[in-house]
Structures are given as structure tokens and as C-alpha cells.
Amino acid sequence: MKKEIAVVFGTFAPLHQGHIDLIQKAKRQYDKVRVIVSGYEGDRGETVGLNLQKRFRYIRETFADDDLTEVYRLDETDLPRYPQGWEAWLNRLLEMIAYQADEEDLVFFVAEADYQKELAKRGFRSVLEERQFGISASMIREQPVKYWKYMAQAFRRQFTKKVLIIGSASNGKTTLAKDLGRFYDAPVSLEYAREYQLQNNVRDDELTAKDYYYLLLGQYAQTSQLIDSPVNRGLVIADTNSLVTKAYYDYYLENELEPSEESQTFDHLFASILAKEKWDLILFIKPVGSYVNDGFRDMTMADDQIREDFSNYLEGLKSDYLADIPLVYLASDYLGNYQAAKTAIEQIYQAD
């Protein structure tokens, strides 16, 4: 007896509850479902940073623990655009899924009557399914925060607005990050170095090159976990990042180390992590407040000139490595910085 295999195909930019509901109904009505993630260079997904490969990986991640759902990637770049190219498209799909006509019956789930007609011409059954939940991928792309709850978890990474707060030590970064997090009901990735130093009972000026490797990795992992967590509703705020870690590494260790395997390892790790971080806005707090001793800070940084020099160095790193990211300077008192930060964030993020 032939197996009946459901086929659900689409762009999925992004995958949402309507898609998931359809896929899960299809797998229960038949023996299994094959999800075909299709697209081409410059398609509507790629215009919002969701190219075909990324969509394929995110959907495969979504169904990773589902034995009844198989996910495939179909590149249409060299095929004629719809409504042309049906024959070539279908042949490529059948070859990709290793279709065996003597062992399988395919049932396509489609959202358009025209698709149903084209498939019927070629001898395939189909089920016409209308849009579910009153939601579409285009609606999500246009207003991701408004339709956040409908979006598949993996795809939320792409639509999360990420705000980075940087500056020299003891400038109120952590206080500002926490207050903004409360105001927007957004998760905050605090400075991992403080947690690390408490655990290891080590001060700023005692950190070694190996410690800085752990700071790079720990900060990135912490922020990534928040982006992927259920508490993320479209905005994540970070108190620091790899660029700030590099600034401190250079300040404390660069002059002490000759070019070595350790310094090369740090530079490679820094470059790798920085390339993975994607920021939508940087808030740069200038050193105008009082320096506070928290028991772990190097008090030589309390010197006004040293703080200013460090701030300038950090600004230079931003120009060198993150020149394309929008930057807002905060150089007022705390309430002035708080208000300016909210104004800047609201230019990129509008809570539902």
C-alpha cells in the first residue's frame, strides 16, 4: 500500500502560526509531511534579512524534534518566475524529495486555486487551505511587534531590535539599561564581566588574556539566550558587547603583550563574535558623572583624563568596526540621558 505524503510549500518569510497549524494538520491527516522552503535571490524574505538558507535552517530548527515533518530547501533562482515555470519547478521538487511514484502518493496543500489547477493538470492531488488566524507573512514583515505572538520562535531573532549601551566604566550604563528594560518590558543583558569577576574574585586590573576569552564568549552567549527567550517581545537591551570587551583588553593588556599566540587568539575570537552581533542602535554614554568604586573596578580609571581617553578610544573602535550602526550620544545628567535614550529607541521600536 502506498504511503500518503502531504507536501506544504512556500516562502515562509517568516514562518507563523498559520503555517505551523497547516503543517501539523497535514502530518496528522497523512503519513508525514514534507515542508518545501522555496525562494530565490532577492525574494521578499531576503529583503528583510531572511534569505532562503536562513529560512530553511530556522524552519528545520522549529521542527527538529518532529519525526513526521521533513524540511527541504528549494532554490528557484534560475527558474522562471510564477506563473511561469511550473514544470521545471515541480520536477526539481520531486527530484529533491526523491519521489517514488510506485510507493508514494503526494497530496499538496495550497492556498491558491490556481495552484490547485496546475497540480491537477500534472496528476497530483491537492487540498485548498485558506489563511488561518487572519495573519500573513507580509503583515508580520510590515509590523513585527504588533504580530509578535504569531511568529515562530526561531524567526524572532531576525525581527528583534537590539540596543547596545556603551561607554567608560561607572557612567550609569547598568542603571540606564535596567530602567529602559522596565519601561519597555524588555530583557536586559547586563555586563557579564561583573558576574564573572564575582565568581572568580578578580578585579578589573587582574584579568588575564584567558579571562578575556571567557568574557567575550560569556557576554555573547548571555545576550543570544535573551534574544531566543520567551521574554523577548521584540526589543533586547545590552549593557555591553564584544567591542567594549576589546577596549578593556587593549587598555589593560595590549601594551604588556608582544604580538603572540594569545593576542592573535583574542583578535580572531573578537572578530568572529563581532560579526555575529547585529545591533540596531548604539547609545554612547559620555564620561560626565562621578566614578564609583564597586570593589572590583580599577580606581586608576577614576582619573578624569584616563576616563576621557578610554571613552575616545572606545569611540574610535566603534568607528572602525561598527560605523554603519546608528549612534546616539548621551552626555546629560541621568534624567536627560534617560529621556534621550527613550526618544532614540522609539525611532526603531514601537511597542504594541
Secondary structure as the mmCIF struct_conf table of DSSP 4:
data_model
#
loop_
_struct_conf.conf_type_id
_struct_conf.id
_struct_conf.beg_label_comp_id
_struct_conf.beg_label_asym_id
_struct_conf.beg_label_seq_id
_struct_conf.end_label_comp_id
_struct_conf.end_label_asym_id
_struct_conf.end_label_seq_id
HELX_LH_PP_P HELX_LH_PP_P1 LYS A 2 LYS A 2
STRN STRN1 LYS A 3 GLY A 10
TURN_TY1_P TURN_TY1_P1 ALA A 13 PRO A 14
STRN STRN2 HIS A 16 HIS A 16
HELX_RH_AL_P HELX_RH_AL_P1 GLN A 17 GLN A 29
BEND BEND1 TYR A 30 ASP A 31
STRN STRN3 LYS A 32 GLY A 39
TURN_TY1_P TURN_TY1_P2 GLU A 41 GLY A 42
TURN_TY1_P TURN_TY1_P3 ARG A 44 GLY A 45
HELX_RH_3T_P HELX_RH_3T_P1 GLU A 46 VAL A 48
TURN_TY1_P TURN_TY1_P4 GLY A 49 GLY A 49
HELX_RH_AL_P HELX_RH_AL_P2 LEU A 52 THR A 62
TURN_TY1_P TURN_TY1_P5 PHE A 63 ASP A 65
TURN_TY1_P TURN_TY1_P6 ASP A 67 LEU A 68
STRN STRN4 THR A 69 ASP A 75
TURN_TY1_P TURN_TY1_P7 THR A 77 ASP A 78
BEND BEND2 LEU A 79 LEU A 79
HELX_LH_PP_P HELX_LH_PP_P2 PRO A 80 ARG A 81
TURN_TY1_P TURN_TY1_P8 TYR A 82 PRO A 83
BEND BEND3 GLN A 84 GLN A 84
HELX_RH_AL_P HELX_RH_AL_P3 TRP A 86 MET A 96
TURN_TY1_P TURN_TY1_P9 ILE A 97 ALA A 98
TURN_TY1_P TURN_TY1_P10 ALA A 101 GLU A 103
STRN STRN5 GLU A 104 VAL A 110
BEND BEND4 ALA A 111 ALA A 111
HELX_RH_AL_P HELX_RH_AL_P4 ALA A 113 LYS A 121
TURN_TY1_P TURN_TY1_P11 ARG A 122 GLY A 123
STRN STRN6 ARG A 125 LEU A 128
HELX_LH_PP_P HELX_LH_PP_P3 GLU A 130 ARG A 131
BEND BEND5 GLN A 132 GLN A 132
TURN_TY1_P TURN_TY1_P12 PHE A 133 GLY A 134
HELX_RH_AL_P HELX_RH_AL_P5 ALA A 137 GLU A 142
TURN_TY1_P TURN_TY1_P13 PRO A 144 TYR A 147
HELX_RH_3T_P HELX_RH_3T_P2 TRP A 148 TYR A 150
STRN STRN7 MET A 151 MET A 151
HELX_RH_3T_P HELX_RH_3T_P3 GLN A 153 PHE A 155
HELX_RH_AL_P HELX_RH_AL_P6 ARG A 156 PHE A 159
STRN STRN8 LYS A 161 GLY A 167
BEND BEND6 SER A 168 GLY A 172
HELX_RH_AL_P HELX_RH_AL_P7 LYS A 173 TYR A 184
TURN_TY1_P TURN_TY1_P14 ASP A 185 ASP A 185
STRN STRN9 VAL A 188 SER A 189
HELX_RH_AL_P HELX_RH_AL_P8 TYR A 192 ASN A 200
TURN_TY1_P TURN_TY1_P15 ASN A 201 ASN A 201
HELX_RH_3T_P HELX_RH_3T_P4 ASP A 204 GLU A 206
HELX_RH_AL_P HELX_RH_AL_P9 ALA A 209 ILE A 227
TURN_TY1_P TURN_TY1_P16 ASP A 228 ASP A 228
BEND BEND7 SER A 229 SER A 229
TURN_TY1_P TURN_TY1_P17 PRO A 230 VAL A 231
BEND BEND8 ARG A 233 GLY A 234
STRN STRN10 LEU A 235 ALA A 238
BEND BEND9 ASP A 239 ASP A 239
HELX_RH_AL_P HELX_RH_AL_P10 SER A 242 TYR A 249
HELX_RH_PI_P HELX_RH_PI_P1 ASP A 250 GLU A 254
TURN_TY1_P TURN_TY1_P18 ASN A 255 GLU A 256
BEND BEND10 PRO A 259 PRO A 259
HELX_RH_AL_P HELX_RH_AL_P11 GLU A 261 LYS A 276
BEND BEND11 ASP A 280 ASP A 280
STRN STRN11 LEU A 281 ILE A 285
BEND BEND12 PRO A 287 PRO A 287
BEND BEND13 GLY A 289 GLY A 289
BEND BEND14 GLY A 295 ARG A 297
HELX_RH_3T_P HELX_RH_3T_P5 MET A 299 ALA A 302
BEND BEND15 ASP A 303 ASP A 303
HELX_RH_AL_P HELX_RH_AL_P12 ASP A 304 TYR A 321
TURN_TY1_P TURN_TY1_P19 ALA A 323 ASP A 324
BEND BEND16 ILE A 325 ILE A 325
STRN STRN12 LEU A 327 LEU A 330
BEND BEND17 SER A 332 SER A 332
HELX_RH_AL_P HELX_RH_AL_P13 TYR A 334 ILE A 345
TURN_TY1_P TURN_TY1_P20 GLU A 346 ILE A 348
#
